[in-house]
Structures are given as C-alpha cells and as structure tokens.
Amino acid sequence: MKRYVGLSCVLVLSLAFGLALVASGGEEKTKAMAGPGKYMADYATSKDFFTLMSGMKMGKSPHGSVQIYYSTNIKDMIGMDSFMVPVGTVSIKPFDNDGTPGVDGIAVMIKKEAGYDPANNDWYYEMRDAKGNLKDMPAPGKTKMCIDCHAVYPSKDYLGGTQIR
C-alpha cells in the first residue's frame, strides 16, 4: 500500500510539474510570437526577418517593383488562407517605382497594440528613403493612402504582399 501511495505522489507531482512546464512554455510562446515592433535597418540580413521573394518583383501597389520582408514571428502564418498577426509584427518593403536600378524608398508597416487604430487593424505606416531615413511625407502613422490599399486584404490582416513569390 505504501508503494502505491508513493507512486501516486510521484505521478501527481509529475503531472503538476508537466502542467507547469506547459503553462510556462505557453507564456514563452506568446512572447516569442510578438515581432520586433520597429523598423530595423539590417532587415535584409537579420535573423529577425525573412522574405519569400528571390528579388524585386512587380507588385500590386503604387510602389512598382518590391521585395517584401516580414518579421519571423509570422513565418508559419504566411501559407494560411487567413490570419491575424500579433502586435509588433513588421513588414518592410523596399521598392523601385521609377524602373531604374536600385531602391527608391522603403515602406514599413508595424502592428500596434489593440486600440491604436481598430477600424484599420491597428497598423502603423511609415515611408523611408532608400537609406532608411524616416520621411515626413506622407506623415507616419494612420496613413490613409496606405490603409486604402492594404484594407482590401482583410483575410491576410492587411498583408496582401504575402501572396507575391
């Protein structure tokens, strides 16, 4: 009988320990799901970003040819028919809109905390010059021009470029 009581205690403690590990792993996974939350100049070489594109491709946007990088926290979502990305997710889109070799600018999207702009999925937009310097035209933030183009992709949480390969 003592043996069964001892074995039962070990099983109960093991189960409790296992549940604690699962719970703590879940918290870590939630933290890992958040993106960097900001533009990073080294996006093209950083382990924090990836692209599905081998180079610049003509996109469905006013930007001309693009190559889009996403924060790695959404890598597993990209092939899904629909998804909502977590806070801090970043999309960085270098573009060439004049047809001459080289990047003309960089468009950036950053997923903000719920409530930032709920009518537009809480995305923050900014434009940067080819060197990565923040531009003030159009003004960063809730940029109507950007919203109008991206809002036609609600099932991809405004990230329509995830379809370009």
DSSP file (Angstrom, degrees, kcal/mol; ACC not computed):
  #  RESIDUE AA STRUCTURE BP1 BP2  ACC     N-H-->O    O-->H-N    N-H-->O    O-->H-N    TCO  KAPPA ALPHA  PHI   PSI    X-CA   Y-CA   Z-CA
    1    1 A M     >        0   0    0      0, 0.0     4,-2.3     0, 0.0     5,-0.2   0.000 360.0 360.0 360.0 -42.2    0.0    0.0    0.0
    2    2 A K  H  >  +     0   0    0      1,-0.2     4,-2.8     2,-0.2     5,-0.2   0.882 360.0  55.7 -59.8 -36.7    2.9    2.4    0.9
    3    3 A R  H  > S+     0   0    0      1,-0.2     4,-2.5     2,-0.2    -1,-0.2   0.910 108.3  46.3 -62.9 -42.8    4.3    1.6   -2.6
    4    4 A Y  H  > S+     0   0    0      2,-0.2     4,-2.6     1,-0.2    -2,-0.2   0.877 112.4  50.4 -67.6 -38.8    1.0    2.7   -4.3
    5    5 A V  H  X S+     0   0    0     -4,-2.3     4,-2.3     2,-0.2    -2,-0.2   0.931 112.8  46.7 -64.4 -44.8    0.8    5.9   -2.2
    6    6 A G  H  X S+     0   0    0     -4,-2.8     4,-2.2     2,-0.2    -2,-0.2   0.921 113.7  47.8 -61.9 -44.8    4.4    6.7   -3.1
    7    7 A L  H  X S+     0   0    0     -4,-2.5     4,-2.4     1,-0.2    -2,-0.2   0.891 110.7  52.0 -63.7 -40.4    3.8    6.0   -6.7
    8    8 A S  H  X S+     0   0    0     -4,-2.6     4,-2.7     2,-0.2    -1,-0.2   0.904 109.0  50.3 -62.3 -42.2    0.6    8.1   -6.7
    9    9 A C  H  X S+     0   0    0     -4,-2.3     4,-2.8     2,-0.2     5,-0.2   0.915 110.5  49.5 -62.7 -43.1    2.5   11.0   -5.1
   10   10 A V  H  X S+     0   0    0     -4,-2.2     4,-2.6     2,-0.2    -2,-0.2   0.918 112.5  47.9 -62.1 -42.9    5.2   10.8   -7.8
   11   11 A L  H  X S+     0   0    0     -4,-2.4     4,-2.6     2,-0.2    -2,-0.2   0.917 112.6  47.7 -64.7 -43.5    2.5   10.7  -10.5
   12   12 A V  H  X S+     0   0    0     -4,-2.7     4,-2.6     2,-0.2    -2,-0.2   0.927 114.3  46.5 -63.7 -45.0    0.7   13.7   -9.1
   13   13 A L  H  X S+     0   0    0     -4,-2.8     4,-2.7     2,-0.2    -2,-0.2   0.897 112.6  50.5 -64.5 -39.7    3.9   15.7   -8.7
   14   14 A S  H  X S+     0   0    0     -4,-2.6     4,-2.8    -5,-0.2    -2,-0.2   0.921 111.6  47.8 -63.2 -43.8    5.0   14.7  -12.3
   15   15 A L  H  X S+     0   0    0     -4,-2.6     4,-2.7     2,-0.2    -2,-0.2   0.923 113.0  48.0 -62.4 -45.0    1.6   15.8  -13.6
   16   16 A A  H  X S+     0   0    0     -4,-2.6     4,-2.1     2,-0.2    -2,-0.2   0.913 113.4  47.5 -62.6 -42.9    1.8   19.1  -11.7
   17   17 A F  H  X S+     0   0    0     -4,-2.7     4,-2.2     2,-0.2    -2,-0.2   0.915 112.2  50.3 -64.4 -43.1    5.3   19.7  -12.9
   18   18 A G  H  X S+     0   0    0     -4,-2.8     4,-2.4     1,-0.2    -2,-0.2   0.904 110.5  49.0 -61.6 -43.6    4.3   18.9  -16.5
   19   19 A L  H  X S+     0   0    0     -4,-2.7     4,-2.6     1,-0.2    -1,-0.2   0.889 109.6  52.4 -64.3 -38.3    1.4   21.2  -16.4
   20   20 A A  H  X S+     0   0    0     -4,-2.1     4,-2.5    -5,-0.2    -2,-0.2   0.902 110.0  48.9 -63.9 -40.2    3.6   24.0  -15.0
   21   21 A L  H  X S+     0   0    0     -4,-2.2     4,-2.7     2,-0.2    -2,-0.2   0.913 111.4  49.0 -64.9 -42.8    6.1   23.4  -17.9
   22   22 A V  H  X S+     0   0    0     -4,-2.4     4,-2.2     2,-0.2    -2,-0.2   0.929 112.6  48.1 -62.0 -45.1    3.3   23.5  -20.5
   23   23 A A  H  X S+     0   0    0     -4,-2.6     4,-1.7     1,-0.2    -2,-0.2   0.924 114.2  45.4 -62.4 -44.9    1.9   26.7  -18.9
   24   24 A S  H  X S+     0   0    0     -4,-2.5     4,-2.2     1,-0.2    -1,-0.2   0.878 111.6  52.9 -69.0 -35.5    5.3   28.4  -18.8
   25   25 A G  H  X S+     0   0    0     -4,-2.7     4,-2.6     1,-0.2    -1,-0.2   0.876 106.2  54.5 -64.1 -37.1    6.0   27.2  -22.4
   26   26 A G  H  X S+     0   0    0     -4,-2.2     4,-2.1     2,-0.2    -1,-0.2   0.895 107.9  48.8 -63.3 -39.9    2.8   28.8  -23.5
   27   27 A E  H  X S+     0   0    0     -4,-1.7     4,-2.3     2,-0.2    -2,-0.2   0.923 111.8  48.7 -65.4 -43.2    3.8   32.1  -22.0
   28   28 A E  H  X S+     0   0    0     -4,-2.2     4,-2.8     1,-0.2    -2,-0.2   0.902 109.9  52.3 -63.5 -39.4    7.2   31.9  -23.7
   29   29 A K  H  X S+     0   0    0     -4,-2.6     4,-1.5     2,-0.2    -1,-0.2   0.900 108.2  51.1 -63.7 -40.1    5.5   31.1  -27.0
   30   30 A T  H  X S+     0   0    0     -4,-2.1     4,-0.7     2,-0.2     3,-0.2   0.927 112.0  46.8 -62.1 -44.2    3.2   34.1  -26.6
   31   31 A K  H >< S+     0   0    0     -4,-2.3     3,-1.0     1,-0.2    -2,-0.2   0.911 111.0  52.0 -63.1 -41.7    6.2   36.3  -26.0
   32   32 A A  H 3< S+     0   0    0     -4,-2.8    -1,-0.2     1,-0.2    -2,-0.2   0.769 100.5  64.6 -66.4 -24.8    8.1   34.8  -29.0
   33   33 A M  H 3< S+     0   0    0     -4,-1.5    -1,-0.2    -3,-0.2    -2,-0.2   0.735  81.9  93.9 -73.0 -21.5    5.1   35.5  -31.2
   34   34 A A  S << S-     0   0    0     -3,-1.0    54,-0.2    -4,-0.7    53,-0.1  -0.464  73.6-134.3 -70.2 143.0    5.5   39.2  -30.8
   35   35 A G        -     0   0    0     52,-1.4    54,-0.3    51,-0.1    -1,-0.1  -0.263  31.7 -89.8 -88.0-179.0    7.5   40.9  -33.5
   36   36 A P        -     0   0    0      0, 0.0    53,-0.2     0, 0.0    52,-0.1   0.729  47.9-144.4 -68.0 -21.7   10.3   43.4  -33.2
   37   37 A G        +     0   0    0     51,-2.8     2,-0.3     1,-0.1    52,-0.1   0.605  65.8  63.1  73.5  11.6    7.8   46.3  -33.3
   38   38 A K  S    S-     0   0    0     50,-0.3     2,-0.2    71,-0.1    -1,-0.1  -0.990  90.3 -85.5-159.3 162.0   10.1   48.7  -35.2
   39   39 A Y        -     0   0    0     -2,-0.3     2,-0.4    -3,-0.1     3,-0.1  -0.498  39.0-161.7 -67.1 138.5   12.0   49.2  -38.5
   40   40 A M    >   -     0   0    0     -2,-0.2     3,-1.7     1,-0.1     6,-0.1  -0.989  15.1-147.1-127.8 122.6   15.4   47.6  -38.4
   41   41 A A  T 3  S+     0   0    0     -2,-0.4     3,-0.4     1,-0.3    -1,-0.1   0.752  98.0  56.4 -60.8 -26.1   18.0   48.8  -41.0
   42   42 A D  T >>  +     0   0    0      1,-0.2     4,-1.9     2,-0.1     3,-1.9   0.103  67.9 126.8 -93.6  23.6   19.5   45.3  -41.2
   43   43 A Y  T <4  +     0   0    0     -3,-1.7    -1,-0.2     1,-0.3     6,-0.2   0.811  66.8  58.4 -51.0 -36.9   16.2   43.7  -42.2
   44   44 A A  T 34 S+     0   0    0     -3,-0.4    -1,-0.3     1,-0.2    -2,-0.1   0.726 121.7  24.3 -71.1 -20.9   17.7   42.1  -45.3
   45   45 A T  T <4 S+     0   0    0     -3,-1.9    -1,-0.2     5,-0.0    -2,-0.2   0.456  97.0 111.8-119.4  -6.3   20.4   40.2  -43.4
   46   46 A S    ><  -     0   0    0     -4,-1.9     3,-1.3     1,-0.1    -6,-0.0  -0.423  65.5-137.9 -74.6 143.2   18.8   39.9  -39.9
   47   47 A K  T 3  S+     0   0    0      1,-0.2    -1,-0.1    -2,-0.1    25,-0.1   0.585 102.6  70.3 -70.2 -10.1   17.6   36.6  -38.5
   48   48 A D  T 3  S+     0   0    0     23,-0.1    24,-2.3    24,-0.1    25,-0.3   0.494 100.1  50.0 -85.1  -4.6   14.6   38.5  -37.3
   49   49 A F  E <   -A   71   0A   0     -3,-1.3     2,-0.3    22,-0.3    22,-0.2  -0.937  59.7-177.5-134.5 155.4   13.2   38.9  -40.9
   50   50 A F  E     -A   70   0A   0     20,-2.2    20,-2.8    -2,-0.3     2,-0.3  -0.960   9.5-154.2-144.1 161.7   12.6   36.7  -43.9
   51   51 A T  E     -A   69   0A   0     -2,-0.3    18,-0.2    18,-0.2   114,-0.0  -0.983  14.4-155.3-135.5 149.3   11.4   37.1  -47.5
   52   52 A L  S    S+     0   0    0     16,-0.5     2,-0.4    -2,-0.3    17,-0.1   0.379  74.7  89.4 -96.9   0.1    9.7   34.7  -49.8
   53   53 A M        -     0   0    0     15,-0.4     3,-0.1     1,-0.1   112,-0.1  -0.822  65.2-151.6-108.3 136.9   11.0   36.6  -52.8
   54   54 A S  S    S-     0   0    0    111,-0.5     2,-0.3    -2,-0.4    -1,-0.1   0.586  78.5 -34.0 -79.8  -9.8   14.3   36.0  -54.6
   55   55 A G  S    S-     0   0    0     11,-0.1     2,-0.1     0, 0.0    11,-0.1  -0.959  98.7 -26.3 178.0-168.2   14.5   39.6  -55.7
   56   56 A M        +     0   0    0     -2,-0.3     2,-0.3    11,-0.1    11,-0.2  -0.422  58.6 179.8 -67.1 136.5   12.4   42.6  -56.7
   57   57 A K  E     -B   66   0A   0      9,-2.8     9,-3.4    -2,-0.1     2,-0.3  -0.970  37.6 -96.4-136.1 150.5    9.0   41.7  -58.4
   58   58 A M  E     -B   65   0A   0     -2,-0.3     7,-0.2     7,-0.3     2,-0.2  -0.528  49.0-165.1 -67.5 126.8    6.3   43.8  -59.7
   59   59 A G        -     0   0    0      5,-2.0     2,-1.0    -2,-0.3     5,-0.1  -0.528  32.0-105.1-106.4 175.1    3.6   44.1  -57.0
   60   60 A K  S    S+     0   0    0     -2,-0.2     5,-0.1     3,-0.1   100,-0.1  -0.570  88.5  86.2 -96.9  67.8    0.0   45.3  -57.0
   61   61 A S  S >  S-     0   0    0     -2,-1.0     3,-0.9     3,-0.2    -2,-0.1  -0.935  93.2 -98.3-154.0 172.8    0.8   48.6  -55.4
   62   62 A P  T 3  S+     0   0    0      0, 0.0    -2,-0.0     0, 0.0     0, 0.0   0.455 107.8  80.0 -76.3   2.0    1.8   52.1  -56.2
   63   63 A H  T 3  S-     0   0    0      1,-0.3     2,-0.4    31,-0.0    33,-0.4   0.538  83.6-148.6 -89.1  -6.7    5.4   51.1  -55.3
   64   64 A G    <   +     0   0    0     -3,-0.9    -5,-2.0    -5,-0.1    -1,-0.3  -0.618  68.3  16.4  77.1-130.4    6.3   49.4  -58.6
   65   65 A S  E    S+BC  58  96A   0     31,-2.1    31,-2.6    -2,-0.4     2,-0.3  -0.586  79.9 177.2 -79.3 139.9    8.8   46.6  -58.1
   66   66 A V  E     -BC  57  95A   0     -9,-3.4    -9,-2.8    -2,-0.3     2,-0.3  -0.927  31.3-159.9-138.4 159.5    9.1   45.4  -54.5
   67   67 A Q        -     0   0    0     27,-1.5     2,-0.4    -2,-0.3   -11,-0.1  -0.931  27.2-152.7-136.9 119.8   10.8   42.8  -52.3
   68   68 A I        -     0   0    0     -2,-0.3   -16,-0.5    25,-0.2   -15,-0.4  -0.797   9.8-166.5-105.7 133.4    8.9   42.3  -49.0
   69   69 A Y  E     -AD  51  92A   0     23,-3.0    23,-2.9    -2,-0.4     2,-0.3  -0.908   6.5-165.2-113.0 141.5   10.4   41.2  -45.7
   70   70 A Y  E     -AD  50  91A   0    -20,-2.8   -20,-2.2    -2,-0.4    21,-0.2  -0.927  31.4 -99.7-124.6 149.9    8.4   40.1  -42.7
   71   71 A S  E >   -A   49   0A   0     19,-2.1     3,-1.8    -2,-0.3   -22,-0.3  -0.468  37.8-119.8 -65.6 141.5    9.4   39.6  -39.1
   72   72 A T  G >  S+     0   0    0    -24,-2.3     3,-1.6     1,-0.3     4,-0.3   0.629 100.8  84.3 -63.7 -14.5   10.0   35.9  -38.5
   73   73 A N  G 3  S+     0   0    0    -25,-0.3    -1,-0.3     1,-0.3     3,-0.1   0.686  96.4  42.3 -63.3 -15.1    7.2   35.7  -35.9
   74   74 A I  G X> S+     0   0    0     -3,-1.8     3,-1.7     1,-0.1     4,-1.1   0.302  77.9 111.4-112.0   9.8    4.7   35.2  -38.7
   75   75 A K  G X4 S+     0   0    0     -3,-1.6     3,-0.5     1,-0.3     4,-0.3   0.864  79.1  50.0 -53.1 -41.6    6.6   32.8  -40.9
   76   76 A D  G 34 S+     0   0    0     -4,-0.3    -1,-0.3     1,-0.2     3,-0.2   0.647 107.2  56.3 -73.7 -14.4    4.3   29.9  -40.1
   77   77 A M  G X4 S+     0   0    0     -3,-1.7     3,-2.4     1,-0.2    -1,-0.2   0.741  81.2  87.1 -86.0 -24.6    1.2   32.0  -41.0
   78   78 A I  T << S+     0   0    0     -4,-1.1    -1,-0.2    -3,-0.5    -2,-0.1   0.792  88.2  47.9 -53.8 -39.6    2.2   33.0  -44.5
   79   79 A G  T 3  S+     0   0    0     -4,-0.3    -1,-0.3    -3,-0.2    -2,-0.1   0.527  90.0 107.7 -79.9  -4.6    0.7   30.0  -46.3
   80   80 A M  S <  S-     0   0    0     -3,-2.4     3,-0.1     1,-0.1    -3,-0.0  -0.381  75.1-128.2 -75.5 151.2   -2.6   30.2  -44.4
   81   81 A D  S    S+     0   0    0      1,-0.2     2,-0.3    -2,-0.1    -1,-0.1   0.836  93.1   5.1 -66.3 -33.1   -5.8   31.3  -46.2
   82   82 A S  S    S+     0   0    0     74,-0.1     2,-0.3    -5,-0.1    74,-0.2  -0.993  71.6 158.6-150.5 151.2   -6.4   33.8  -43.4
   83   83 A F        -     0   0    0     72,-2.6     2,-0.4    -2,-0.3    74,-0.2  -0.982  30.0-138.8-163.6 160.7   -4.6   35.1  -40.4
   84   84 A M        -     0   0    0     -2,-0.3    73,-0.1    72,-0.1    -2,-0.0  -1.000  29.3-138.3-125.3 128.2   -4.3   37.9  -37.9
   85   85 A V        -     0   0    0     -2,-0.4     3,-0.1    72,-0.1   -51,-0.1  -0.515  19.0-109.7 -89.0 154.8   -0.7   38.8  -36.9
   86   86 A P    >   -     0   0    0      0, 0.0     3,-1.6     0, 0.0    25,-0.2  -0.307  45.3 -76.3 -78.6 165.4    0.4   39.6  -33.3
   87   87 A V  T 3  S+     0   0    0      1,-0.2   -52,-1.4   -53,-0.1    25,-0.2  -0.262 117.1  32.5 -54.9 140.8    1.5   43.0  -32.0
   88   88 A G  T 3  S+     0   0    0     23,-2.9   -51,-2.8     1,-0.3   -50,-0.3   0.337  78.7 145.8  90.8  -7.3    4.9   44.0  -33.1
   89   89 A T    <   -     0   0    0     -3,-1.6    22,-2.5   -54,-0.3     2,-0.4  -0.389  32.5-158.2 -61.9 140.2    4.8   42.3  -36.5
   90   90 A V  E     - E   0 110A   0     20,-0.2   -19,-2.1    -3,-0.1     2,-0.4  -0.976  16.5-168.1-128.5 137.4    6.8   44.3  -39.0
   91   91 A S  E     -DE  70 109A   0     18,-2.3    18,-2.4    -2,-0.4     2,-0.5  -0.994   8.6-169.7-119.9 128.3    6.6   44.3  -42.8
   92   92 A I  E     -DE  69 108A   0    -23,-2.9   -23,-3.0    -2,-0.4    16,-0.2  -0.979   2.6-174.6-123.6 122.4    9.4   46.1  -44.7
   93   93 A K  E     - E   0 107A   0     14,-3.2    14,-2.5    -2,-0.5     2,-0.2  -0.841   8.1-164.6-124.2  93.6    9.0   46.7  -48.4
   94   94 A P  E     - E   0 106A   0      0, 0.0   -27,-1.5     0, 0.0     2,-0.3  -0.562  24.7-168.4 -68.2 141.9   11.9   48.2  -50.3
   95   95 A F  E     -CE  66 105A   0     10,-2.7     9,-3.3    -2,-0.2    10,-1.4  -0.950  30.6-155.7-139.0 156.0   10.5   49.5  -53.7
   96   96 A D  E     +C   65   0A   0    -31,-2.6   -31,-2.1   -33,-0.4     3,-0.1  -0.922  22.2 163.7-127.6 101.9   11.6   50.7  -57.1
   97   97 A N        +     0   0    0     -2,-0.5   -33,-0.1   -33,-0.2    -1,-0.1   0.419  69.5  57.4-103.1   2.4    8.9   52.8  -58.6
   98   98 A D  S    S-     0   0    0      2,-0.2    -1,-0.1   -35,-0.1   -34,-0.1   0.471  99.7-123.3-110.4  -1.2   10.9   54.6  -61.3
   99   99 A G  S    S+     0   0    0      1,-0.3     3,-0.1     3,-0.1    -2,-0.0   0.379  72.8 118.2  80.2  -6.0   12.2   51.5  -63.2
  100  100 A T  S    S-     0   0    0      1,-0.1    -1,-0.3     2,-0.1    -2,-0.2  -0.648  79.1 -83.4 -89.6 154.0   15.9   52.4  -62.8
  101  101 A P  S    S+     0   0    0      0, 0.0    -1,-0.1     0, 0.0     2,-0.1  -0.219  91.3  42.6 -56.9 141.3   18.1   50.0  -60.9
  102  102 A G  S    S-     0   0    0     -3,-0.1     2,-0.4    -6,-0.1    -3,-0.1  -0.220  91.9 -63.5 109.1 162.7   18.1   50.5  -57.1
  103  103 A V        -     0   0    0      1,-0.1    -7,-0.2    -2,-0.1    27,-0.1  -0.677  32.4-170.4 -85.9 133.2   15.7   51.1  -54.3
  104  104 A D        -     0   0    0     -9,-3.3    26,-0.5    -2,-0.4     2,-0.3   0.697  66.5 -28.5 -94.3 -24.0   13.7   54.3  -54.4
  105  105 A G  E     -EF  95 129A   0    -10,-1.4   -10,-2.7    24,-0.2     2,-0.4  -0.976  55.5-113.0-175.1 178.6   12.3   54.0  -50.9
  106  106 A I  E     -EF  94 128A   0     22,-2.5    22,-2.6    -2,-0.3     2,-0.4  -0.989  17.7-156.6-136.6 123.2   11.1   51.7  -48.1
  107  107 A A  E     -EF  93 127A   0    -14,-2.5   -14,-3.2    -2,-0.4     2,-0.4  -0.847  16.0-165.6 -99.4 136.6    7.5   51.3  -47.0
  108  108 A V  E     -EF  92 126A   0     18,-2.8    18,-2.1    -2,-0.4     2,-0.4  -0.965  12.1-170.4-127.8 138.0    7.1   50.0  -43.4
  109  109 A M  E     -EF  91 125A   0    -18,-2.4   -18,-2.3    -2,-0.4     2,-0.4  -0.990   6.3-173.6-123.3 136.5    4.0   48.5  -41.6
  110  110 A I  E     -EF  90 124A   0     14,-2.4    14,-2.4    -2,-0.4     2,-0.6  -0.993  22.9-131.7-132.3 126.2    4.1   47.9  -37.8
  111  111 A K  E     - F   0 123A   0    -22,-2.5   -23,-2.9    -2,-0.4    12,-0.2  -0.660  31.7-161.6 -78.5 120.4    1.2   46.1  -36.0
  112  112 A K        -     0   0    0     10,-3.2     3,-0.1    -2,-0.6   -23,-0.1  -0.404  29.7 -69.7 -97.0 174.2    0.4   48.2  -32.9
  113  113 A E    >   -     0   0    0      1,-0.1     3,-2.1    -2,-0.1     4,-0.3  -0.242  66.8 -82.7 -60.0 149.1   -1.4   47.4  -29.7
  114  114 A A  T 3  S+     0   0    0      1,-0.3    -1,-0.1     2,-0.1    -3,-0.0  -0.311 119.5  35.8 -53.8 132.9   -5.2   46.8  -29.9
  115  115 A G  T 3  S+     0   0    0     -3,-0.1    -1,-0.3     0, 0.0     4,-0.1   0.196  82.7 105.7 104.9 -14.6   -6.9   50.2  -29.9
  116  116 A Y  S <  S-     0   0    0     -3,-2.1    -2,-0.1     1,-0.2    26,-0.1   0.963 112.2 -19.5 -60.7 -51.8   -4.3   52.1  -31.9
  117  117 A D  S > >S+     0   0    0     -4,-0.3     5,-2.5    -5,-0.1     3,-2.3  -0.455  73.5 174.4-154.3  71.3   -6.5   52.2  -35.0
  118  118 A P  G > 5S+     0   0    0      0, 0.0     3,-1.2     0, 0.0    -2,-0.1   0.771  76.7  62.9 -59.0 -28.9   -9.1   49.4  -34.6
  119  119 A A  G 3 5S+     0   0    0      1,-0.3    -2,-0.0     2,-0.1     0, 0.0   0.712 113.4  36.6 -67.2 -18.0  -11.0   50.4  -37.7
  120  120 A N  G X 5S-     0   0    0     -3,-2.3     3,-1.1     3,-0.1    -1,-0.3  -0.143 123.5 -94.2-129.5  37.1   -7.9   49.5  -39.7
  121  121 A N  T < 5 -     0   0    0     -3,-1.2    -9,-0.1     1,-0.2    -2,-0.1   0.681  68.1 -78.8  59.7  22.5   -6.5   46.5  -37.8
  122  122 A D  T 3 <S+     0   0    0     -5,-2.5   -10,-3.2     1,-0.2     2,-0.3   0.805  80.6 158.4  62.6  34.4   -4.2   48.7  -35.7
  123  123 A W  E <   -F  111   0A   0     -3,-1.1     2,-0.4    -6,-0.4   -12,-0.2  -0.722  29.2-155.7 -91.8 140.6   -1.5   49.1  -38.3
  124  124 A Y  E     -F  110   0A   0    -14,-2.4   -14,-2.4    -2,-0.3     2,-0.4  -0.932  14.5-159.8-109.0 136.6    1.0   52.0  -38.2
  125  125 A Y  E     +FG 109 141A   0     16,-2.6    16,-3.2    -2,-0.4     2,-0.3  -0.912  14.1 170.6-121.3 145.5    2.6   53.0  -41.6
  126  126 A E  E     -F  108   0A   0    -18,-2.1   -18,-2.8    -2,-0.4     2,-0.4  -0.991  21.2-142.2-149.9 152.4    5.8   54.9  -42.4
  127  127 A M  E     -F  107   0A   0     11,-0.4     8,-2.8     8,-0.4     2,-0.3  -0.910  18.6-171.9-113.0 141.8    7.8   55.7  -45.5
  128  128 A R  E     -FH 106 134A   0    -22,-2.6   -22,-2.5    -2,-0.4     6,-0.2  -0.918  24.2-112.9-128.9 155.4   11.6   55.9  -45.5
  129  129 A D  E >   -F  105   0A   0      4,-2.5     3,-2.1    -2,-0.3   -24,-0.2  -0.226  48.8 -86.2 -77.7 179.0   14.1   57.0  -48.1
  130  130 A A  T 3  S+     0   0    0    -26,-0.5   -25,-0.2     1,-0.3   -27,-0.1   0.746 130.7  53.0 -60.9 -24.2   16.4   54.5  -49.8
  131  131 A K  T 3  S-     0   0    0      2,-0.1    -1,-0.3   -25,-0.0   -26,-0.0   0.502 122.4-104.4 -88.8  -4.6   18.9   54.8  -47.0
  132  132 A G    <   +     0   0    0     -3,-2.1     2,-0.3     1,-0.3    -2,-0.1   0.496  69.8 147.1  96.5   4.5   16.2   54.1  -44.3
  133  133 A N        -     0   0    0      1,-0.1    -4,-2.5    -5,-0.0    -1,-0.3  -0.581  54.9-108.5 -76.4 134.8   15.7   57.6  -43.0
  134  134 A L  B     -H  128   0A   0     -2,-0.3     2,-0.3    -6,-0.2    -6,-0.2  -0.391  32.7-149.5 -64.1 132.8   12.2   58.3  -41.9
  135  135 A K        -     0   0    0     -8,-2.8    -8,-0.4    -2,-0.1    -1,-0.0  -0.713  12.1-148.1-100.9 155.1   10.3   60.7  -44.2
  136  136 A D        +     0   0    0     -2,-0.3    -1,-0.1     1,-0.2    -8,-0.1   0.439  67.3 101.3-102.3  -0.1    7.5   63.0  -43.1
  137  137 A M  S    S+     0   0    0      1,-0.3    -1,-0.2     2,-0.1     2,-0.2  -0.977  89.3  24.3-128.9 119.3    5.5   62.8  -46.4
  138  138 A P  S    S-     0   0    0      0, 0.0   -11,-0.4     0, 0.0    -1,-0.3   0.653 114.5-113.4 -68.7 158.8    3.2   61.1  -46.1
  139  139 A A        -     0   0    0     -2,-0.2    -3,-0.1     1,-0.1    -2,-0.1  -0.330  32.6-110.8 -61.0 135.6    3.1   61.6  -42.4
  140  140 A P  S    S+     0   0    0      0, 0.0     2,-0.5     0, 0.0   -14,-0.2  -0.303  81.8  44.3 -63.7 151.3    3.9   58.4  -40.4
  141  141 A G  B    S+G  125   0A   0    -16,-3.2   -16,-2.6     2,-0.1     2,-1.6  -0.966 112.0  12.1 125.7-128.5    1.0   56.8  -38.5
  142  142 A K  S    S-     0   0    0     -2,-0.5     2,-0.7   -18,-0.2   -18,-0.1  -0.574  76.9-174.2 -89.2  72.3   -2.6   56.2  -39.7
  143  143 A T     >  -     0   0    0     -2,-1.6     4,-2.7     1,-0.2     3,-0.4  -0.605  17.6-156.5 -81.6 111.5   -1.8   56.9  -43.3
  144  144 A K  H  > S+     0   0    0     -2,-0.7     4,-3.0     1,-0.2     5,-0.2   0.869  91.2  55.8 -56.1 -43.4   -5.0   56.9  -45.4
  145  145 A M  H  > S+     0   0    0      1,-0.2     4,-1.2     2,-0.2    -1,-0.2   0.907 113.2  41.5 -58.0 -43.2   -3.2   56.2  -48.7
  146  146 A C  H  > S+     0   0    0     -3,-0.4     4,-2.6     2,-0.2     5,-0.3   0.925 114.1  51.7 -70.0 -45.7   -1.6   53.1  -47.2
  147  147 A I  H  X S+     0   0    0     -4,-2.7     4,-2.8     1,-0.2    -2,-0.2   0.917 104.9  56.6 -57.7 -45.9   -4.7   52.0  -45.4
  148  148 A D  H  < S+     0   0    0     -4,-3.0     4,-0.3     1,-0.2    -1,-0.2   0.869 113.0  40.6 -57.6 -38.4   -6.8   52.3  -48.6
  149  149 A C  H >< S+     0   0    0     -4,-1.2     3,-0.8    -3,-0.3    -1,-0.2   0.917 119.7  42.8 -75.5 -44.3   -4.5   49.9  -50.5
  150  150 A H  H >< S+     0   0    0     -4,-2.6     3,-1.9     1,-0.2    -2,-0.2   0.765  97.3  73.8 -77.3 -25.4   -4.0   47.4  -47.6
  151  151 A A  T 3< S+     0   0    0     -4,-2.8    -1,-0.2     1,-0.3    -2,-0.1   0.670  81.0  73.4 -64.6 -15.4   -7.6   47.2  -46.4
  152  152 A V  T <  S+     0   0    0     -3,-0.8    -1,-0.3    -4,-0.3     3,-0.2   0.454  91.0  61.2 -77.9   2.5   -8.5   45.1  -49.5
  153  153 A Y    X > +     0   0    0     -3,-1.9     5,-2.5     1,-0.1     3,-1.0  -0.428  59.0 146.9-120.5  55.8   -6.7   42.2  -47.8
  154  154 A P  G > 5 +     0   0    0      0, 0.0     3,-1.5     0, 0.0   -71,-0.2   0.843  69.6  58.0 -64.3 -32.7   -8.7   41.7  -44.6
  155  155 A S  G 3 5S+     0   0    0      1,-0.3   -72,-2.6    -3,-0.2    -2,-0.1   0.726 109.2  45.8 -71.3 -18.8   -8.2   37.9  -44.5
  156  156 A K  G X 5S-     0   0    0     -3,-1.0     3,-1.9   -74,-0.2    -1,-0.3   0.035 120.8-107.1-107.4  23.5   -4.4   38.4  -44.5
  157  157 A D  T < 5S-     0   0    0     -3,-1.5    -2,-0.1     1,-0.3   -72,-0.1   0.895  77.2 -53.9  49.4  46.1   -4.5   41.2  -41.8
  158  158 A Y  T 3 <S+     0   0    0     -5,-2.5     2,-1.0    -8,-0.2    -1,-0.3   0.471 112.1 120.1  73.0   4.8   -3.7   43.8  -44.5
  159  159 A L    X   +     0   0    0     -3,-1.9     3,-1.6    -6,-0.4    -1,-0.1  -0.541  24.3 156.9 -99.9  67.3   -0.6   42.0  -45.6
  160  160 A G  G >   +     0   0    0     -2,-1.0     3,-1.6     1,-0.3    -1,-0.2   0.758  62.4  72.4 -63.3 -26.5   -1.5   41.4  -49.3
  161  161 A G  G >  S+     0   0    0      1,-0.3     3,-1.7    -3,-0.2    -1,-0.3   0.598  72.3  85.2 -67.6  -9.9    2.1   41.0  -50.3
  162  162 A T  G <  S+     0   0    0     -3,-1.6    -1,-0.3     1,-0.3    -2,-0.1   0.665  84.5  60.7 -66.0 -12.0    2.3   37.7  -48.6
  163  163 A Q  G <  S+     0   0    0     -3,-1.6     2,-0.4    -4,-0.1    -1,-0.3   0.609  83.7  94.4 -87.9 -13.6    0.9   36.3  -51.9
  164  164 A I    <         0   0    0     -3,-1.7  -112,-0.2    -4,-0.2   -96,-0.1  -0.660 360.0 360.0 -84.3 130.9    3.8   37.5  -54.0
  165  165 A R              0   0    0     -2,-0.4  -111,-0.5  -112,-0.1    -1,-0.1   0.351 360.0 360.0-119.3 360.0    6.6   35.0  -54.6
